[in-house]
Amino acid sequence: MAFGRKPKAMNELLNEFMKKVPQQAELKRGMVLHLYPEVVGEQIASATTKVHFEQSKLIVTVNSDAWRFELHANRFSIAKKLNEKVGSKVVKEIIVRT
């Protein structure tokens, strides 16, 4: 123990760092874009042609109307999972386009 302090867990240090970053919202949006394929799964990720943010709306473009319908039907659960992964309500709404 250096200087009489207990070492902190890496996730605790990362959370402390995240609270101090001035561009926290932009960083969390980037995390959402990175985690999107993991959250939606391989099939939907491969059908997705573009994912980006417009303010707090996540815009997802897919390659067919069938996938658009599928994502639209599950958009609330996808948003919830993404927000849980990043620990913040970064995704307020998901808009699905073809």
WOCOR-V189622 format. One record per helix or strand of 3 or more residues. SS is the DSSP state (~ for helix, > for strand). FROM is the first residue (numbers start at 1). LEN is the number of residues. If there is no record, write none. Layout:
# WOCOR-V189622
SS & FROM & LEN
SS & FROM & LEN
This chain:
# WOCOR-V189622
~ & 2 & 3
~ & 10 & 11
~ & 24 & 17
~ & 42 & 6
> & 48 & 7
> & 57 & 6
~ & 65 & 9
~ & 75 & 12
> & 93 & 5
